[in-house]
Amino acid sequence: MEVIILGRIGYDLYSEEPHVPLPHVRRFSRYLGGSSANMAVGLARLGAQVGMVAALGADSLSQFLLEFLTAERVDVSHVKRCPGYLASLCLTEVSPPDRFPQVFYRRDPADTQLDLQPDDLDYLASSRMFITNGTSLCASPSRESTYLALERAHRSGVRVVFDVDYRSMSWRKPEEAGLAVRLALPFVDVLIGNEMELKLVAAENTLERSLARLRTMHIPMLVSKLGEEGTRVYAGNSEIYCPPYQVPVVSTIGAGDGFASGFLAALLRGKEVMECLRYGNAAAAIVVSRLSCSEAMPTMEEVERLKAEQEKLAATGNP
């Protein structure tokens, strides 16, 4: 397996009534959700061999999520079933271009019950890239399992990617989330976060101070997601910036997962950092032009077509 992802598989309900406030929405459509599961689908659609290490309930909705991942060619042989627990639920209002409020249900969700066994650790240690996130550190036993997985992957020479993925409802205090991630950093090769998340991890109040502190921690690659301003990567002494691709926005939910999928798929293929950023930005642009997260993830053909179109426009001075 090329990529193993440890993290959250969630259940998403998106409003089918555009511009109707969430308290008044009566009709929803269901989708697979959760940052880790979205990235698993995204990477699989971009041609990577992907497996997940996760925990779900034993209910029919969890079965839907497993079947969806299987249909996307994601290996779910290491997804545990935990009777008595349910996958987290997220309800989303759809009021484009910039209003997508969400309500999360995450009281003792199944993903926090992940308890890794030796065969799970062997499984992830055999991959080329291991991806996990901050939400997996929010409660026991998933917290301890995630640290064990990070340690084993790092010791085995697997490239370790950590997406901060801060969700306030999963934590008692933001400071606790920041500390939990800092404890993981010695094992991390690629750290991905938006401005708020990087400030949280660095315990600083500006992005500049946060980046400066994080760079002293000798993380080989630091990826800063800047939203509509683009993306920036710090690798060694290099600083590389890529502006965003402009497309009509349908929903901004899932843009970060789309970017990570495109960026990491290119990184997996040995592309230069600027080219990885372009793949990431193209994937993110396609996701925001569609509704939902998982089903919005593009194929490699779609990413390369948009990337070529945007580069042609930039070359002619019409971005």
ChimeraX commands (.cxc) that place a marker at each C-alpha (Angstrom):
marker #1 position 0.00,0.00,0.00 radius 0.5
marker #1 position 1.38,3.42,-0.95 radius 0.5
marker #1 position -0.55,5.57,1.55 radius 0.5
marker #1 position -2.07,4.70,4.92 radius 0.5
marker #1 position -4.37,7.24,6.59 radius 0.5
marker #1 position -5.30,7.07,10.27 radius 0.5
marker #1 position -8.25,9.20,11.30 radius 0.5
marker #1 position -11.88,10.13,11.23 radius 0.5
marker #1 position -14.58,8.67,9.00 radius 0.5
marker #1 position -17.72,10.78,9.40 radius 0.5
marker #1 position -21.28,11.04,8.16 radius 0.5
marker #1 position -22.24,14.32,6.43 radius 0.5
marker #1 position -25.66,15.79,5.71 radius 0.5
marker #1 position -25.68,18.70,3.24 radius 0.5
marker #1 position -28.68,20.97,2.81 radius 0.5
marker #1 position -30.56,20.58,-0.47 radius 0.5
marker #1 position -32.12,24.04,0.03 radius 0.5
marker #1 position -29.60,26.74,-0.99 radius 0.5
marker #1 position -29.65,29.94,1.08 radius 0.5
marker #1 position -32.08,28.51,3.64 radius 0.5
marker #1 position -30.73,28.98,7.20 radius 0.5
marker #1 position -29.74,25.67,8.77 radius 0.5
marker #1 position -32.46,25.74,11.50 radius 0.5
marker #1 position -35.12,25.84,8.75 radius 0.5
marker #1 position -33.70,23.25,6.33 radius 0.5
marker #1 position -35.95,20.21,5.84 radius 0.5
marker #1 position -34.12,18.29,3.10 radius 0.5
marker #1 position -30.56,16.97,3.22 radius 0.5
marker #1 position -28.36,14.67,1.13 radius 0.5
marker #1 position -25.97,12.23,2.76 radius 0.5
marker #1 position -22.27,11.82,2.04 radius 0.5
marker #1 position -19.16,10.26,3.48 radius 0.5
marker #1 position -17.24,12.89,5.44 radius 0.5
marker #1 position -14.39,13.42,7.87 radius 0.5
marker #1 position -11.08,14.98,6.83 radius 0.5
marker #1 position -9.15,11.70,6.81 radius 0.5
marker #1 position -11.80,9.83,4.83 radius 0.5
marker #1 position -12.10,12.70,2.35 radius 0.5
marker #1 position -8.35,12.60,1.76 radius 0.5
marker #1 position -8.47,8.82,1.35 radius 0.5
marker #1 position -11.05,9.23,-1.43 radius 0.5
marker #1 position -9.14,12.16,-2.91 radius 0.5
marker #1 position -5.84,10.30,-3.08 radius 0.5
marker #1 position -7.47,7.13,-4.42 radius 0.5
marker #1 position -9.14,9.11,-7.23 radius 0.5
marker #1 position -5.75,10.61,-8.05 radius 0.5
marker #1 position -4.31,7.14,-8.56 radius 0.5
marker #1 position -2.71,6.29,-5.22 radius 0.5
marker #1 position -3.12,2.95,-3.47 radius 0.5
marker #1 position -4.76,3.97,-0.18 radius 0.5
marker #1 position -5.72,2.18,3.01 radius 0.5
marker #1 position -7.40,3.47,6.17 radius 0.5
marker #1 position -6.85,2.66,9.83 radius 0.5
marker #1 position -9.93,3.87,11.70 radius 0.5
marker #1 position -12.87,2.97,13.91 radius 0.5
marker #1 position -16.58,2.97,13.06 radius 0.5
marker #1 position -19.75,1.76,14.70 radius 0.5
marker #1 position -21.57,-1.47,13.96 radius 0.5
marker #1 position -24.69,0.32,12.67 radius 0.5
marker #1 position -26.12,0.61,9.16 radius 0.5
marker #1 position -24.80,4.15,8.58 radius 0.5
marker #1 position -21.28,2.98,9.37 radius 0.5
marker #1 position -21.86,0.20,6.83 radius 0.5
marker #1 position -22.74,2.85,4.22 radius 0.5
marker #1 position -19.45,4.63,4.94 radius 0.5
marker #1 position -17.45,1.41,4.59 radius 0.5
marker #1 position -19.19,0.54,1.33 radius 0.5
marker #1 position -18.52,4.02,-0.05 radius 0.5
marker #1 position -14.80,3.75,0.72 radius 0.5
marker #1 position -14.64,0.25,-0.75 radius 0.5
marker #1 position -16.29,1.50,-3.96 radius 0.5
marker #1 position -13.57,4.17,-4.15 radius 0.5
marker #1 position -10.91,1.43,-3.97 radius 0.5
marker #1 position -9.80,2.35,-0.44 radius 0.5
marker #1 position -8.63,-0.64,1.61 radius 0.5
marker #1 position -10.80,-0.85,4.76 radius 0.5
marker #1 position -9.41,-4.12,6.13 radius 0.5
marker #1 position -8.00,-2.22,9.13 radius 0.5
marker #1 position -11.16,-0.27,9.97 radius 0.5
marker #1 position -12.45,-1.52,13.33 radius 0.5
marker #1 position -16.13,-1.90,14.21 radius 0.5
marker #1 position -17.08,-0.69,17.70 radius 0.5
marker #1 position -20.61,-1.74,18.78 radius 0.5
marker #1 position -22.35,0.92,20.85 radius 0.5
marker #1 position -20.53,3.83,19.18 radius 0.5
marker #1 position -21.57,5.93,16.18 radius 0.5
marker #1 position -19.64,7.86,13.55 radius 0.5
marker #1 position -19.55,11.63,14.04 radius 0.5
marker #1 position -22.28,13.58,12.23 radius 0.5
marker #1 position -22.03,16.98,10.52 radius 0.5
marker #1 position -24.93,19.05,9.14 radius 0.5
marker #1 position -24.07,21.83,6.69 radius 0.5
marker #1 position -26.01,24.84,5.42 radius 0.5
marker #1 position -25.32,25.66,1.76 radius 0.5
marker #1 position -25.46,29.41,1.09 radius 0.5
marker #1 position -22.82,30.13,-1.56 radius 0.5
marker #1 position -20.47,31.79,-2.14 radius 0.5
marker #1 position -19.27,32.25,1.43 radius 0.5
marker #1 position -21.76,30.99,4.02 radius 0.5
marker #1 position -21.55,27.30,5.01 radius 0.5
marker #1 position -22.24,27.06,8.77 radius 0.5
marker #1 position -22.02,23.60,10.26 radius 0.5
marker #1 position -23.28,21.73,13.31 radius 0.5
marker #1 position -21.19,18.78,14.53 radius 0.5
marker #1 position -22.33,15.87,16.70 radius 0.5
marker #1 position -19.20,14.43,18.31 radius 0.5
marker #1 position -20.09,13.05,21.74 radius 0.5
marker #1 position -17.93,9.92,22.22 radius 0.5
marker #1 position -17.72,9.26,18.46 radius 0.5
marker #1 position -16.51,5.91,17.18 radius 0.5
marker #1 position -13.25,7.35,15.81 radius 0.5
marker #1 position -12.01,8.08,19.36 radius 0.5
marker #1 position -12.21,4.36,20.15 radius 0.5
marker #1 position -9.39,3.36,17.82 radius 0.5
marker #1 position -7.14,0.92,19.69 radius 0.5
marker #1 position -4.24,-0.17,17.47 radius 0.5
marker #1 position -2.98,-3.73,17.45 radius 0.5
marker #1 position 0.45,-4.98,16.31 radius 0.5
marker #1 position -0.86,-5.93,12.86 radius 0.5
marker #1 position -2.18,-2.37,12.36 radius 0.5
marker #1 position 1.25,-0.95,13.14 radius 0.5
marker #1 position 2.89,-3.44,10.77 radius 0.5
marker #1 position 0.39,-2.43,8.08 radius 0.5
marker #1 position 1.16,1.30,8.26 radius 0.5
marker #1 position 4.91,0.69,8.61 radius 0.5
marker #1 position 4.87,-1.04,5.21 radius 0.5
marker #1 position 3.56,2.04,3.38 radius 0.5
marker #1 position 5.45,4.87,1.66 radius 0.5
marker #1 position 3.43,7.65,3.27 radius 0.5
marker #1 position 1.52,7.78,6.57 radius 0.5
marker #1 position -1.08,10.53,7.13 radius 0.5
marker #1 position -2.90,11.45,10.32 radius 0.5
marker #1 position -4.30,14.55,12.00 radius 0.5
marker #1 position -4.93,16.47,15.20 radius 0.5
marker #1 position -8.49,15.27,15.71 radius 0.5
marker #1 position -7.13,11.77,16.27 radius 0.5
marker #1 position -5.38,13.12,19.38 radius 0.5
marker #1 position -8.52,14.51,21.05 radius 0.5
marker #1 position -9.41,11.51,23.25 radius 0.5
marker #1 position -8.27,8.09,24.42 radius 0.5
marker #1 position -7.62,5.45,23.20 radius 0.5
marker #1 position -7.22,7.06,19.76 radius 0.5
marker #1 position -4.70,9.55,21.20 radius 0.5
marker #1 position -2.31,6.85,22.37 radius 0.5
marker #1 position -2.87,4.85,19.18 radius 0.5
marker #1 position -2.00,7.88,17.06 radius 0.5
marker #1 position 1.23,8.57,18.93 radius 0.5
marker #1 position 2.21,4.89,18.61 radius 0.5
marker #1 position 1.46,5.01,14.89 radius 0.5
marker #1 position 3.50,8.19,14.43 radius 0.5
marker #1 position 6.44,6.68,16.29 radius 0.5
marker #1 position 6.32,3.40,14.35 radius 0.5
marker #1 position 5.98,5.09,10.95 radius 0.5
marker #1 position 8.86,7.47,11.69 radius 0.5
marker #1 position 11.08,4.64,12.94 radius 0.5
marker #1 position 10.27,2.60,9.82 radius 0.5
marker #1 position 11.34,5.37,7.45 radius 0.5
marker #1 position 7.81,6.12,6.22 radius 0.5
marker #1 position 7.19,9.75,5.23 radius 0.5
marker #1 position 4.87,11.11,7.93 radius 0.5
marker #1 position 2.27,13.77,7.08 radius 0.5
marker #1 position 0.32,15.55,9.83 radius 0.5
marker #1 position -2.76,17.67,9.05 radius 0.5
marker #1 position -3.60,19.85,12.09 radius 0.5
marker #1 position -7.38,19.55,11.38 radius 0.5
marker #1 position -8.46,21.55,14.46 radius 0.5
marker #1 position -12.13,21.05,15.42 radius 0.5
marker #1 position -13.04,23.09,18.51 radius 0.5
marker #1 position -15.91,20.79,19.52 radius 0.5
marker #1 position -13.43,17.95,20.00 radius 0.5
marker #1 position -11.32,19.78,22.59 radius 0.5
marker #1 position -11.84,21.20,26.07 radius 0.5
marker #1 position -9.43,24.06,25.37 radius 0.5
marker #1 position -7.57,25.20,22.21 radius 0.5
marker #1 position -4.32,25.16,24.17 radius 0.5
marker #1 position -4.71,21.43,24.79 radius 0.5
marker #1 position -5.05,20.80,21.06 radius 0.5
marker #1 position -1.93,22.84,20.37 radius 0.5
marker #1 position 0.07,20.92,22.96 radius 0.5
marker #1 position -1.12,17.55,21.64 radius 0.5
marker #1 position 0.10,18.44,18.15 radius 0.5
marker #1 position 3.44,19.83,19.39 radius 0.5
marker #1 position 4.13,16.49,21.07 radius 0.5
marker #1 position 3.71,14.82,17.67 radius 0.5
marker #1 position 6.06,17.12,15.75 radius 0.5
marker #1 position 9.31,15.16,16.34 radius 0.5
marker #1 position 7.84,12.37,14.19 radius 0.5
marker #1 position 6.49,14.61,11.39 radius 0.5
marker #1 position 8.01,15.16,7.93 radius 0.5
marker #1 position 5.21,17.30,6.46 radius 0.5
marker #1 position 2.99,19.56,8.59 radius 0.5
marker #1 position -0.14,21.02,6.97 radius 0.5
marker #1 position -2.30,23.75,8.51 radius 0.5
marker #1 position -4.21,26.95,7.86 radius 0.5
marker #1 position -3.33,30.24,9.56 radius 0.5
marker #1 position -5.43,29.62,12.66 radius 0.5
marker #1 position -4.12,26.07,13.06 radius 0.5
marker #1 position -0.47,27.03,12.70 radius 0.5
marker #1 position -0.88,29.78,15.31 radius 0.5
marker #1 position -2.53,27.23,17.60 radius 0.5
marker #1 position 0.30,24.72,17.24 radius 0.5
marker #1 position 3.04,27.32,17.66 radius 0.5
marker #1 position 1.24,29.05,20.57 radius 0.5
marker #1 position 1.81,32.41,18.89 radius 0.5
marker #1 position -0.60,35.21,17.97 radius 0.5
marker #1 position 0.58,36.01,14.43 radius 0.5
marker #1 position 1.25,33.82,11.42 radius 0.5
marker #1 position 4.73,35.26,10.97 radius 0.5
marker #1 position 5.78,34.45,14.56 radius 0.5
marker #1 position 4.15,31.02,14.28 radius 0.5
marker #1 position 6.04,30.14,11.12 radius 0.5
marker #1 position 9.27,31.37,12.64 radius 0.5
marker #1 position 8.81,29.20,15.73 radius 0.5
marker #1 position 7.74,26.12,13.79 radius 0.5
marker #1 position 10.75,26.42,11.50 radius 0.5
marker #1 position 13.03,26.22,14.55 radius 0.5
marker #1 position 11.51,22.80,15.29 radius 0.5
marker #1 position 13.25,21.34,12.20 radius 0.5
marker #1 position 10.10,20.07,10.48 radius 0.5
marker #1 position 11.35,19.10,7.00 radius 0.5
marker #1 position 8.33,20.57,5.20 radius 0.5
marker #1 position 5.79,23.09,6.49 radius 0.5
marker #1 position 2.69,23.74,4.34 radius 0.5
marker #1 position 0.72,26.91,5.07 radius 0.5
marker #1 position -2.80,27.06,3.59 radius 0.5
marker #1 position -3.73,30.70,3.02 radius 0.5
marker #1 position -7.30,30.26,1.74 radius 0.5
marker #1 position -8.14,32.62,-1.11 radius 0.5
marker #1 position -4.55,33.94,-0.99 radius 0.5
marker #1 position -3.04,30.62,-2.08 radius 0.5
marker #1 position -0.51,28.32,-0.42 radius 0.5
marker #1 position 3.07,28.53,0.79 radius 0.5
marker #1 position 5.66,25.84,1.59 radius 0.5
marker #1 position 8.75,26.13,3.75 radius 0.5
marker #1 position 11.29,23.37,3.09 radius 0.5
marker #1 position 14.78,23.77,4.51 radius 0.5
marker #1 position 15.86,27.30,3.63 radius 0.5
marker #1 position 13.41,27.55,0.73 radius 0.5
marker #1 position 10.10,29.42,0.73 radius 0.5
marker #1 position 7.77,28.66,-2.18 radius 0.5
marker #1 position 4.47,30.45,-2.86 radius 0.5
marker #1 position 1.70,29.50,-5.28 radius 0.5
marker #1 position -1.34,31.73,-5.93 radius 0.5
marker #1 position -4.79,30.10,-5.98 radius 0.5
marker #1 position -6.69,29.08,-9.09 radius 0.5
marker #1 position -9.82,31.14,-9.65 radius 0.5
marker #1 position -13.11,29.26,-10.18 radius 0.5
marker #1 position -16.78,29.92,-9.35 radius 0.5
marker #1 position -17.39,28.84,-5.74 radius 0.5
marker #1 position -20.23,26.45,-4.89 radius 0.5
marker #1 position -18.97,25.31,-1.46 radius 0.5
marker #1 position -15.70,25.97,0.36 radius 0.5
marker #1 position -16.17,22.91,2.59 radius 0.5
marker #1 position -13.53,20.32,1.75 radius 0.5
marker #1 position -11.15,22.71,-0.02 radius 0.5
marker #1 position -8.35,21.89,2.42 radius 0.5
marker #1 position -8.85,18.15,2.00 radius 0.5
marker #1 position -8.82,18.58,-1.77 radius 0.5
marker #1 position -5.62,20.62,-1.62 radius 0.5
marker #1 position -3.92,18.05,0.62 radius 0.5
marker #1 position -4.94,15.22,-1.70 radius 0.5
marker #1 position -3.55,16.93,-4.80 radius 0.5
marker #1 position -0.39,18.13,-3.08 radius 0.5
marker #1 position 0.39,14.77,-1.49 radius 0.5
marker #1 position -0.42,12.78,-4.64 radius 0.5
marker #1 position 2.16,14.86,-6.53 radius 0.5
marker #1 position 4.65,14.60,-3.65 radius 0.5
marker #1 position 4.21,10.82,-3.71 radius 0.5
marker #1 position 5.14,10.87,-7.40 radius 0.5
marker #1 position 8.34,12.81,-6.73 radius 0.5
marker #1 position 7.20,16.14,-8.20 radius 0.5
marker #1 position 9.00,19.39,-7.32 radius 0.5
marker #1 position 7.41,21.41,-4.51 radius 0.5
marker #1 position 6.01,24.15,-6.78 radius 0.5
marker #1 position 4.44,21.51,-8.99 radius 0.5
marker #1 position 2.95,19.83,-5.90 radius 0.5
marker #1 position 1.41,23.16,-4.92 radius 0.5
marker #1 position -0.11,23.52,-8.38 radius 0.5
marker #1 position -1.65,20.05,-8.18 radius 0.5
marker #1 position -2.98,20.87,-4.72 radius 0.5
marker #1 position -4.43,24.21,-5.79 radius 0.5
marker #1 position -6.06,22.64,-8.85 radius 0.5
marker #1 position -7.67,19.89,-6.77 radius 0.5
marker #1 position -8.90,22.44,-4.21 radius 0.5
marker #1 position -10.36,24.62,-6.97 radius 0.5
marker #1 position -12.31,21.69,-8.38 radius 0.5
marker #1 position -13.67,20.77,-4.94 radius 0.5
marker #1 position -14.94,24.30,-4.23 radius 0.5
marker #1 position -16.69,24.34,-7.59 radius 0.5
marker #1 position -18.82,21.35,-6.46 radius 0.5
marker #1 position -21.01,20.40,-3.52 radius 0.5
marker #1 position -19.89,17.96,-0.79 radius 0.5
marker #1 position -16.38,16.86,0.15 radius 0.5
marker #1 position -15.87,13.22,-0.72 radius 0.5
marker #1 position -17.91,13.11,-3.91 radius 0.5
marker #1 position -16.37,16.40,-5.05 radius 0.5
marker #1 position -12.84,14.98,-5.10 radius 0.5
marker #1 position -11.43,15.10,-8.65 radius 0.5
marker #1 position -9.62,12.55,-10.80 radius 0.5
marker #1 position -6.06,13.09,-11.96 radius 0.5
marker #1 position -7.32,13.80,-15.48 radius 0.5
marker #1 position -9.54,16.62,-14.14 radius 0.5
marker #1 position -6.72,18.07,-12.03 radius 0.5
marker #1 position -4.23,18.07,-14.89 radius 0.5
marker #1 position -6.78,19.62,-17.27 radius 0.5
marker #1 position -7.60,22.50,-14.89 radius 0.5
marker #1 position -3.93,22.97,-14.07 radius 0.5
marker #1 position -3.06,23.25,-17.77 radius 0.5
marker #1 position -5.93,25.69,-18.38 radius 0.5
marker #1 position -4.90,27.92,-15.48 radius 0.5
marker #1 position -1.23,27.91,-16.48 radius 0.5
marker #1 position -2.18,28.85,-20.04 radius 0.5
marker #1 position -4.27,31.77,-18.76 radius 0.5
marker #1 position -1.44,32.90,-16.51 radius 0.5
marker #1 position 1.02,32.76,-19.41 radius 0.5
marker #1 position -1.22,34.99,-21.53 radius 0.5
marker #1 position -1.72,37.48,-18.70 radius 0.5
marker #1 position -5.37,36.54,-18.09 radius 0.5
marker #1 position -5.44,34.66,-14.75 radius 0.5
marker link #1:1,2 radius 0.2
marker link #1:2,3 radius 0.2
marker link #1:3,4 radius 0.2
marker link #1:4,5 radius 0.2
marker link #1:5,6 radius 0.2
marker link #1:6,7 radius 0.2
marker link #1:7,8 radius 0.2
marker link #1:8,9 radius 0.2
marker link #1:9,10 radius 0.2
marker link #1:10,11 radius 0.2
marker link #1:11,12 radius 0.2
marker link #1:12,13 radius 0.2
marker link #1:13,14 radius 0.2
marker link #1:14,15 radius 0.2
marker link #1:15,16 radius 0.2
marker link #1:16,17 radius 0.2
marker link #1:17,18 radius 0.2
marker link #1:18,19 radius 0.2
marker link #1:19,20 radius 0.2
marker link #1:20,21 radius 0.2
marker link #1:21,22 radius 0.2
marker link #1:22,23 radius 0.2
marker link #1:23,24 radius 0.2
marker link #1:24,25 radius 0.2
marker link #1:25,26 radius 0.2
marker link #1:26,27 radius 0.2
marker link #1:27,28 radius 0.2
marker link #1:28,29 radius 0.2
marker link #1:29,30 radius 0.2
marker link #1:30,31 radius 0.2
marker link #1:31,32 radius 0.2
marker link #1:32,33 radius 0.2
marker link #1:33,34 radius 0.2
marker link #1:34,35 radius 0.2
marker link #1:35,36 radius 0.2
marker link #1:36,37 radius 0.2
marker link #1:37,38 radius 0.2
marker link #1:38,39 radius 0.2
marker link #1:39,40 radius 0.2
marker link #1:40,41 radius 0.2
marker link #1:41,42 radius 0.2
marker link #1:42,43 radius 0.2
marker link #1:43,44 radius 0.2
marker link #1:44,45 radius 0.2
marker link #1:45,46 radius 0.2
marker link #1:46,47 radius 0.2
marker link #1:47,48 radius 0.2
marker link #1:48,49 radius 0.2
marker link #1:49,50 radius 0.2
marker link #1:50,51 radius 0.2
marker link #1:51,52 radius 0.2
marker link #1:52,53 radius 0.2
marker link #1:53,54 radius 0.2
marker link #1:54,55 radius 0.2
marker link #1:55,56 radius 0.2
marker link #1:56,57 radius 0.2
marker link #1:57,58 radius 0.2
marker link #1:58,59 radius 0.2
marker link #1:59,60 radius 0.2
marker link #1:60,61 radius 0.2
marker link #1:61,62 radius 0.2
marker link #1:62,63 radius 0.2
marker link #1:63,64 radius 0.2
marker link #1:64,65 radius 0.2
marker link #1:65,66 radius 0.2
marker link #1:66,67 radius 0.2
marker link #1:67,68 radius 0.2
marker link #1:68,69 radius 0.2
marker link #1:69,70 radius 0.2
marker link #1:70,71 radius 0.2
marker link #1:71,72 radius 0.2
marker link #1:72,73 radius 0.2
marker link #1:73,74 radius 0.2
marker link #1:74,75 radius 0.2
marker link #1:75,76 radius 0.2
marker link #1:76,77 radius 0.2
marker link #1:77,78 radius 0.2
marker link #1:78,79 radius 0.2
marker link #1:79,80 radius 0.2
marker link #1:80,81 radius 0.2
marker link #1:81,82 radius 0.2
marker link #1:82,83 radius 0.2
marker link #1:83,84 radius 0.2
marker link #1:84,85 radius 0.2
marker link #1:85,86 radius 0.2
marker link #1:86,87 radius 0.2
marker link #1:87,88 radius 0.2
marker link #1:88,89 radius 0.2
marker link #1:89,90 radius 0.2
marker link #1:90,91 radius 0.2
marker link #1:91,92 radius 0.2
marker link #1:92,93 radius 0.2
marker link #1:93,94 radius 0.2
marker link #1:94,95 radius 0.2
marker link #1:95,96 radius 0.2
marker link #1:96,97 radius 0.2
marker link #1:97,98 radius 0.2
marker link #1:98,99 radius 0.2
marker link #1:99,100 radius 0.2
marker link #1:100,101 radius 0.2
marker link #1:101,102 radius 0.2
marker link #1:102,103 radius 0.2
marker link #1:103,104 radius 0.2
marker link #1:104,105 radius 0.2
marker link #1:105,106 radius 0.2
marker link #1:106,107 radius 0.2
marker link #1:107,108 radius 0.2
marker link #1:108,109 radius 0.2
marker link #1:109,110 radius 0.2
marker link #1:110,111 radius 0.2
marker link #1:111,112 radius 0.2
marker link #1:112,113 radius 0.2
marker link #1:113,114 radius 0.2
marker link #1:114,115 radius 0.2
marker link #1:115,116 radius 0.2
marker link #1:116,117 radius 0.2
marker link #1:117,118 radius 0.2
marker link #1:118,119 radius 0.2
marker link #1:119,120 radius 0.2
marker link #1:120,121 radius 0.2
marker link #1:121,122 radius 0.2
marker link #1:122,123 radius 0.2
marker link #1:123,124 radius 0.2
marker link #1:124,125 radius 0.2
marker link #1:125,126 radius 0.2
marker link #1:126,127 radius 0.2
marker link #1:127,128 radius 0.2
marker link #1:128,129 radius 0.2
marker link #1:129,130 radius 0.2
marker link #1:130,131 radius 0.2
marker link #1:131,132 radius 0.2
marker link #1:132,133 radius 0.2
marker link #1:133,134 radius 0.2
marker link #1:134,135 radius 0.2
marker link #1:135,136 radius 0.2
marker link #1:136,137 radius 0.2
marker link #1:137,138 radius 0.2
marker link #1:138,139 radius 0.2
marker link #1:139,140 radius 0.2
marker link #1:140,141 radius 0.2
marker link #1:141,142 radius 0.2
marker link #1:142,143 radius 0.2
marker link #1:143,144 radius 0.2
marker link #1:144,145 radius 0.2
marker link #1:145,146 radius 0.2
marker link #1:146,147 radius 0.2
marker link #1:147,148 radius 0.2
marker link #1:148,149 radius 0.2
marker link #1:149,150 radius 0.2
marker link #1:150,151 radius 0.2
marker link #1:151,152 radius 0.2
marker link #1:152,153 radius 0.2
marker link #1:153,154 radius 0.2
marker link #1:154,155 radius 0.2
marker link #1:155,156 radius 0.2
marker link #1:156,157 radius 0.2
marker link #1:157,158 radius 0.2
marker link #1:158,159 radius 0.2
marker link #1:159,160 radius 0.2
marker link #1:160,161 radius 0.2
marker link #1:161,162 radius 0.2
marker link #1:162,163 radius 0.2
marker link #1:163,164 radius 0.2
marker link #1:164,165 radius 0.2
marker link #1:165,166 radius 0.2
marker link #1:166,167 radius 0.2
marker link #1:167,168 radius 0.2
marker link #1:168,169 radius 0.2
marker link #1:169,170 radius 0.2
marker link #1:170,171 radius 0.2
marker link #1:171,172 radius 0.2
marker link #1:172,173 radius 0.2
marker link #1:173,174 radius 0.2
marker link #1:174,175 radius 0.2
marker link #1:175,176 radius 0.2
marker link #1:176,177 radius 0.2
marker link #1:177,178 radius 0.2
marker link #1:178,179 radius 0.2
marker link #1:179,180 radius 0.2
marker link #1:180,181 radius 0.2
marker link #1:181,182 radius 0.2
marker link #1:182,183 radius 0.2
marker link #1:183,184 radius 0.2
marker link #1:184,185 radius 0.2
marker link #1:185,186 radius 0.2
marker link #1:186,187 radius 0.2
marker link #1:187,188 radius 0.2
marker link #1:188,189 radius 0.2
marker link #1:189,190 radius 0.2
marker link #1:190,191 radius 0.2
marker link #1:191,192 radius 0.2
marker link #1:192,193 radius 0.2
marker link #1:193,194 radius 0.2
marker link #1:194,195 radius 0.2
marker link #1:195,196 radius 0.2
marker link #1:196,197 radius 0.2
marker link #1:197,198 radius 0.2
marker link #1:198,199 radius 0.2
marker link #1:199,200 radius 0.2
marker link #1:200,201 radius 0.2
marker link #1:201,202 radius 0.2
marker link #1:202,203 radius 0.2
marker link #1:203,204 radius 0.2
marker link #1:204,205 radius 0.2
marker link #1:205,206 radius 0.2
marker link #1:206,207 radius 0.2
marker link #1:207,208 radius 0.2
marker link #1:208,209 radius 0.2
marker link #1:209,210 radius 0.2
marker link #1:210,211 radius 0.2
marker link #1:211,212 radius 0.2
marker link #1:212,213 radius 0.2
marker link #1:213,214 radius 0.2
marker link #1:214,215 radius 0.2
marker link #1:215,216 radius 0.2
marker link #1:216,217 radius 0.2
marker link #1:217,218 radius 0.2
marker link #1:218,219 radius 0.2
marker link #1:219,220 radius 0.2
marker link #1:220,221 radius 0.2
marker link #1:221,222 radius 0.2
marker link #1:222,223 radius 0.2
marker link #1:223,224 radius 0.2
marker link #1:224,225 radius 0.2
marker link #1:225,226 radius 0.2
marker link #1:226,227 radius 0.2
marker link #1:227,228 radius 0.2
marker link #1:228,229 radius 0.2
marker link #1:229,230 radius 0.2
marker link #1:230,231 radius 0.2
marker link #1:231,232 radius 0.2
marker link #1:232,233 radius 0.2
marker link #1:233,234 radius 0.2
marker link #1:234,235 radius 0.2
marker link #1:235,236 radius 0.2
marker link #1:236,237 radius 0.2
marker link #1:237,238 radius 0.2
marker link #1:238,239 radius 0.2
marker link #1:239,240 radius 0.2
marker link #1:240,241 radius 0.2
marker link #1:241,242 radius 0.2
marker link #1:242,243 radius 0.2
marker link #1:243,244 radius 0.2
marker link #1:244,245 radius 0.2
marker link #1:245,246 radius 0.2
marker link #1:246,247 radius 0.2
marker link #1:247,248 radius 0.2
marker link #1:248,249 radius 0.2
marker link #1:249,250 radius 0.2
marker link #1:250,251 radius 0.2
marker link #1:251,252 radius 0.2
marker link #1:252,253 radius 0.2
marker link #1:253,254 radius 0.2
marker link #1:254,255 radius 0.2
marker link #1:255,256 radius 0.2
marker link #1:256,257 radius 0.2
marker link #1:257,258 radius 0.2
marker link #1:258,259 radius 0.2
marker link #1:259,260 radius 0.2
marker link #1:260,261 radius 0.2
marker link #1:261,262 radius 0.2
marker link #1:262,263 radius 0.2
marker link #1:263,264 radius 0.2
marker link #1:264,265 radius 0.2
marker link #1:265,266 radius 0.2
marker link #1:266,267 radius 0.2
marker link #1:267,268 radius 0.2
marker link #1:268,269 radius 0.2
marker link #1:269,270 radius 0.2
marker link #1:270,271 radius 0.2
marker link #1:271,272 radius 0.2
marker link #1:272,273 radius 0.2
marker link #1:273,274 radius 0.2
marker link #1:274,275 radius 0.2
marker link #1:275,276 radius 0.2
marker link #1:276,277 radius 0.2
marker link #1:277,278 radius 0.2
marker link #1:278,279 radius 0.2
marker link #1:279,280 radius 0.2
marker link #1:280,281 radius 0.2
marker link #1:281,282 radius 0.2
marker link #1:282,283 radius 0.2
marker link #1:283,284 radius 0.2
marker link #1:284,285 radius 0.2
marker link #1:285,286 radius 0.2
marker link #1:286,287 radius 0.2
marker link #1:287,288 radius 0.2
marker link #1:288,289 radius 0.2
marker link #1:289,290 radius 0.2
marker link #1:290,291 radius 0.2
marker link #1:291,292 radius 0.2
marker link #1:292,293 radius 0.2
marker link #1:293,294 radius 0.2
marker link #1:294,295 radius 0.2
marker link #1:295,296 radius 0.2
marker link #1:296,297 radius 0.2
marker link #1:297,298 radius 0.2
marker link #1:298,299 radius 0.2
marker link #1:299,300 radius 0.2
marker link #1:300,301 radius 0.2
marker link #1:301,302 radius 0.2
marker link #1:302,303 radius 0.2
marker link #1:303,304 radius 0.2
marker link #1:304,305 radius 0.2
marker link #1:305,306 radius 0.2
marker link #1:306,307 radius 0.2
marker link #1:307,308 radius 0.2
marker link #1:308,309 radius 0.2
marker link #1:309,310 radius 0.2
marker link #1:310,311 radius 0.2
marker link #1:311,312 radius 0.2
marker link #1:312,313 radius 0.2
marker link #1:313,314 radius 0.2
marker link #1:314,315 radius 0.2
marker link #1:315,316 radius 0.2
marker link #1:316,317 radius 0.2
marker link #1:317,318 radius 0.2
marker link #1:318,319 radius 0.2
view
